[in-house]
C-alpha cells in the first residue's frame, strides 16, 4: 500500500507505476481466491482490525470524499497559503503524515456514523421487513 501511495504521489516512472498497479492487483486477486482458510496470507488479512474496517467500510466510502473536499475548503478558507504549501509538497514524510491524519479522522467519523446511524437503521429495517406478511397464493 505504501508503494502504491508513493507511486501515485511522486510518479517515479511509467514502468514502476505499471508494475505497482499489477502487483497490487495480484495481491487483491490472491487474497480473494484463498481456498485454504488457514493460509498465511488469509491469516494476516483476517483479524479483528480488518473485520472492523469491513464493518465500517460503507461509512468510509460515504464520508471520505465529503471530509476530503470539505477539509480542503475549510483549510483554504482559514489560510490559503496552507493549501498552496500542501500541493507543493515533495517530502514523503509530510505526505504520509497527512494521509495518516486524514485516515485517522476518517475512521473516527465513519465509526461514529456506523454505530449512530447505519447499525440502528439496519436493525430497524429488519424489524420493519419482518412485520410484512406475504400474500397468500391461491392454487388454481
C-alpha positions as CSV (number, residue, x, y, z in Angstrom):
1,X,0.0,0.0,0.0
2,X,2.9,2.4,0.8
3,X,4.4,1.6,-2.6
4,X,1.0,2.5,-4.3
5,X,0.8,5.8,-2.4
6,X,4.4,6.6,-3.2
7,X,3.9,5.9,-6.9
8,X,0.7,7.9,-7.0
9,X,2.3,10.9,-5.3
10,X,5.6,11.0,-7.0
11,X,5.1,9.3,-10.4
12,X,8.6,7.8,-10.5
13,X,8.3,6.3,-14.0
14,X,5.7,4.6,-16.2
15,X,7.4,1.2,-15.7
16,X,7.4,1.5,-11.9
17,X,3.8,2.8,-11.9
18,X,2.5,-0.1,-14.0
19,X,4.5,-2.6,-12.0
20,X,3.0,-1.3,-8.8
21,X,-0.5,-1.5,-10.2
22,X,0.0,-5.1,-11.4
23,X,1.5,-6.2,-8.1
24,X,-1.4,-4.6,-6.2
25,X,-4.0,-6.2,-8.5
26,X,-2.2,-9.6,-7.9
27,X,-2.3,-9.1,-4.2
28,X,-6.1,-8.5,-4.3
29,X,-6.6,-11.5,-6.6
30,X,-4.6,-13.8,-4.4
31,X,-6.4,-12.6,-1.3
32,X,-9.8,-13.0,-2.9
33,X,-9.1,-16.6,-4.2
34,X,-7.9,-18.2,-0.9
35,X,-9.2,-21.7,-0.9
36,X,-7.2,-22.9,2.1
37,X,-8.7,-20.9,5.0
38,X,-5.6,-21.5,7.2
39,X,-3.2,-19.9,4.7
40,X,-0.6,-17.3,5.9
41,X,-2.0,-14.5,3.7
42,X,-5.5,-15.0,4.9
43,X,-4.2,-15.2,8.5
44,X,-2.7,-11.8,8.1
45,X,-5.8,-10.3,6.5
46,X,-8.5,-11.9,8.6
47,X,-8.3,-10.4,12.1
48,X,-10.3,-8.1,14.3
49,X,-8.9,-4.9,12.7
50,X,-9.8,-5.9,9.1
51,X,-13.2,-7.2,10.3
52,X,-13.9,-3.8,11.9
53,X,-12.8,-1.9,8.8
54,X,-15.1,-4.2,6.8
55,X,-18.0,-3.3,9.1
56,X,-17.4,0.5,8.7
57,X,-16.3,0.3,5.0
58,X,-19.6,1.7,3.7
59,X,-19.4,4.6,6.1
60,X,-15.8,5.2,5.0
61,X,-17.0,5.1,1.3
62,X,-19.7,7.7,2.1
63,X,-17.6,10.0,4.2
64,X,-14.1,10.0,2.5
65,X,-14.9,12.5,-0.2
66,X,-17.1,14.7,2.0
67,X,-14.3,15.0,4.6
68,X,-11.6,15.5,2.0
69,X,-13.4,18.2,0.0
70,X,-14.8,20.0,3.0
71,X,-11.5,19.8,4.8
72,X,-9.6,21.3,1.9
73,X,-12.2,24.1,1.6
74,X,-12.1,24.9,5.3
75,X,-8.3,24.9,5.4
76,X,-8.2,27.1,2.3
77,X,-10.7,29.5,3.9
78,X,-8.7,29.6,7.1
79,X,-5.3,30.1,5.5
80,X,-5.0,29.9,1.6
81,X,-1.2,29.6,1.9
82,X,-1.5,26.2,3.6
83,X,-3.2,24.7,0.6
84,X,-0.5,26.2,-1.7
85,X,2.1,24.7,0.6
86,X,0.4,21.3,0.7
87,X,0.1,20.9,-3.0
88,X,3.8,21.8,-3.5
89,X,4.9,19.0,-1.1
90,X,7.5,16.5,-2.4
91,X,8.5,15.2,1.0
92,X,7.3,11.6,1.5
93,X,7.2,12.0,5.3
94,X,4.9,15.1,5.0
95,X,2.6,13.3,2.5
96,X,2.4,10.1,4.7
97,X,1.7,12.2,7.8
98,X,-1.2,14.0,6.0
99,X,-2.6,10.7,4.8
100,X,-2.3,9.2,8.3
101,X,-4.1,12.1,9.9
102,X,-6.8,12.1,7.3
103,X,-7.2,8.3,7.7
104,X,-7.5,8.7,11.5
105,X,-10.2,11.4,11.2
106,X,-12.0,9.4,8.5
107,X,-12.0,6.2,10.7
108,X,-13.3,8.2,13.7
109,X,-16.1,9.8,11.8
110,X,-17.0,6.6,10.0
111,X,-17.1,4.7,13.3
112,X,-19.5,7.2,14.8
113,X,-21.6,7.2,11.7
114,X,-21.7,3.4,11.6
115,X,-22.8,3.0,15.3
116,X,-25.1,6.0,15.4
117,X,-26.9,5.7,12.1
118,X,-26.0,2.6,10.0
119,X,-26.5,-0.2,12.6
120,X,-29.7,1.3,14.1
121,X,-31.2,1.8,10.7
122,X,-30.2,-1.7,9.5
123,X,-31.9,-3.1,12.7
124,X,-35.0,-1.0,12.2
125,X,-35.2,-2.1,8.5
126,X,-35.0,-5.8,9.5
127,X,-37.8,-5.2,12.1
128,X,-40.0,-3.4,9.5
129,X,-39.3,-6.1,6.9
130,X,-40.1,-8.9,9.4
131,X,-43.6,-7.4,10.1
132,X,-44.7,-7.7,6.5
133,X,-46.9,-10.6,5.7
134,X,-46.5,-12.5,2.5
135,X,-49.6,-12.5,0.3
136,X,-51.4,-15.8,0.1
137,X,-51.1,-17.6,-3.2
138,X,-54.2,-19.4,-4.3
139,X,-53.8,-22.7,-6.0
140,X,-55.7,-22.9,-9.2
